[in-house]
Amino acid sequence: MFTDILFQVKCGDGWIDFSAHKLILSMWSPVLADMCDKTCMKSDDTIIVEDVSPMTFDTMLKFMYGSFSDQLNDFSFLLKLYKAAAVYEINELKDLCKEKFVCSTPNKNNVFQLLDAGKLLNCESLIQRCYKILQVKTAEVLVAQELCNITPAMLKTILELPRVSFDSEKELISWVLAWVKNESLKHSSKSFKEILVDFLPYLNFLNLTAEEFAKFWQNRGNDLMSEQEGFSIFMNIAVPASHPLPSWCPSTPKQRDYRNQNFDSLSSMDSIS
């Protein structure tokens, strides 16, 4: 009622209008205050916004008008809201988002979102809490997230962990190959091998038995690696250092512990779900 500024926020191919009061916005955000001041020099009191979604902008407005959104419990959305609050210098909203993140308990459903938040906030305690969940409940986290929702960045995070809750490297590699197959079906422009190549250096093929590797090769063949690379890996499993390894394969496999192996220091985290 009696608003004096109009925001048009980009939404797909169109725009969504939001009316507001310059005075209220100026009290909360120096960035919005400056934008409002500039409109005073024009005949049209309309501001175009293209850097945040309508939902995010609407939530920012509601916050400045004293209304809180249920979406503050959605960590993916909360991360977008925090970034928008930083851009528009709404410090109280930034602090609210930060508090929600820092006080939250990572579990198999939210751990990746909270890990992203921890890195953005440079909050080492939150980051470490997330890593503990990922190490102790790796398999459970991946099941909860579902194969189709795991991003390459999430997979890389898992493969860089010093501990995982898989029973063996064989089980981990099997899961990775299932993920790659799913990605190749989702993105027809990239082949199985093109997707897998970025993750090969993280897979400890040398920790497999010769029989385990042979089964992987039998199932995937040249989709897994070239025949020469496969032969080299197989021979190095059978007789270590007997053949030159592929350029992507480290001569010393990455140290990785598996389920029930050296997990004593993390056992206290098992109760977190």
CORVENJO-V812338 format. One record per backbone hydrogen bond with DSSP energy under -1.0 kcal/mol. NH is the residue of the N-H (numbers start at 1). CO is the residue of the C=O. E is the energy in kcal/mol with one decimal. If there is no record, write none. Layout:
NH;CO;E  NH;CO;E
This chain:
4;20;-1.7  5;20;-1.4  6;45;-2.1  7;18;-3.2  8;47;-2.8  9;16;-2.9  10;49;-2.7  11;14;-2.7  14;11;-2.3  16;9;-2.3  18;7;-2.6  20;5;-2.3  25;21;-2.1  26;22;-2.6  27;23;-1.4  29;25;-2.6  33;29;-2.3  34;30;-2.0  35;31;-2.1  36;32;-2.6  37;33;-2.2  38;34;-1.8  39;35;-1.3  42;39;-1.7  46;44;-1.7  47;6;-3.0  49;8;-2.9  57;53;-2.6  58;54;-2.7  59;55;-2.0  60;56;-2.2  61;57;-2.4  62;58;-2.5  63;59;-2.2  64;60;-2.1  65;61;-1.5  66;63;-1.7  67;62;-3.7  72;69;-1.5  73;70;-1.6  74;71;-1.9  78;74;-2.9  79;75;-1.9  80;76;-1.3  81;77;-2.5  82;78;-2.4  83;79;-2.0  84;80;-2.2  85;81;-2.7  86;82;-2.0  87;83;-2.0  88;84;-2.4  90;85;-2.5  91;89;-1.2  94;90;-2.1  95;91;-2.6  96;92;-1.8  97;93;-2.5  98;94;-2.7  99;95;-2.5  100;96;-2.0  101;97;-2.1  102;98;-2.9  103;99;-2.1  104;101;-1.4  111;107;-1.8  114;110;-2.5  115;111;-2.0  116;112;-2.2  117;113;-2.0  118;114;-2.7  119;115;-2.2  120;116;-2.2  121;117;-2.8  123;118;-2.6  127;123;-2.2  128;124;-2.6  129;125;-1.8  130;126;-2.1  131;127;-2.3  132;128;-2.0  133;129;-1.6  134;130;-2.4  135;131;-2.1  136;132;-2.5  137;133;-2.8  141;137;-2.8  142;138;-2.2  143;139;-2.0  144;140;-2.4  145;141;-2.3  146;142;-1.2  149;146;-1.5  150;147;-1.1  155;151;-2.4  156;152;-2.4  157;153;-2.0  158;154;-2.0  159;155;-2.5  160;156;-1.3  161;158;-1.4  164;257;-2.2  172;168;-1.8  173;169;-3.0  174;170;-2.2  175;171;-1.9  176;172;-2.4  177;173;-2.6  178;174;-1.8  179;175;-2.3  180;176;-2.7  181;177;-2.3  182;178;-2.0  183;179;-2.5  184;180;-2.4  185;181;-1.4  186;182;-1.7  187;183;-2.5  190;187;-2.0  195;191;-1.8  196;192;-2.4  197;193;-1.9  199;196;-2.3  200;196;-1.0  202;199;-1.5  203;200;-1.6  205;203;-1.7  207;204;-1.7  208;205;-1.8  213;209;-2.4  214;210;-2.3  215;211;-1.8  216;212;-1.8  217;213;-2.6  218;214;-2.4  219;215;-2.0  220;216;-2.3  221;217;-2.3  223;220;-2.0  224;221;-1.7  225;221;-1.1  230;226;-2.7  231;227;-2.4  232;228;-2.2  233;229;-2.5  234;230;-2.5  235;231;-2.5  236;232;-2.0  237;233;-1.8  238;234;-2.2  239;235;-3.4  242;239;-1.5  249;246;-1.6  257;162;-2.8  259;166;-3.3  261;258;-2.0  266;263;-1.6  269;266;-2.4  270;267;-1.6  272;269;-2.0
